[in-house]
């Protein structure tokens, strides 16, 4: 990088950090991150359309704070999965394209059906969000997760029928927290973003194989009903020392 570019970049970083500090001063007192491990830059004078539930548009300089349930769907062991082939066609890249396209289409249907919004498509899955104003809002997120698990079977049927591909396994993680809703990026590349512990924790507990795992805050947020049909059991998984994961089981 030439020296002039280094100077320009330093100026941009400092300017965006100044903006970030202003935003934090507006909303930071409303909640405390326990261990937020995300960094961002925030810009000004923009209005962006979003898929974030409850926020069809965001204006820069006007951050919001809200409660969300994050749902992260992850294709499990995608690299190893690519080594399991039943035919020479399609090619590896073509195959990845078909598999992710199918998963994304399935996810969009399942999430939208339950009043959530997919806000980010990840390399091996996606992040969806649900507003969580009361404990009962967890039901929509849970129903979306269960629908995605059912949808996985349809995805696999179609991929096998059309391309003779092996089955995909997925993990789904659900987590709850307060989060900042804002605009991030650079002047010509702005994105709506939800920044909060729920996103981080949902990604950590999405490590099951064709299972839905919950973080501890979802477990506590879940409405308590006399004679309820579900109970939560802690599960062991990779990163279990970092974020506890729970599985919902039916009471006998």
Secondary structure, 3 states (H helix, E strand, C coil): CCHHHHHHHHHHHHHHHHHHHHHHHHHHHHCCCCCCCCCCCCCCCCEEEEEECCEEEEECCCCEEEEEEEEEEEECCHHHHHCCCCCCCCCHHHHHHHHHHHHHHHHHHHHHHCCCEEEEEECCEEEEEEECCCHHHHHHHHHHHHHHHHHHHHHHHHHHHHHCCCCCCEEEEEEEEEEEEEEEEECCEEEEEEEEHHHHHHHHCCCCCCEEEECHHHHHHCCCCCCCCEEEEEECCCCCCCCCEEEEEECC
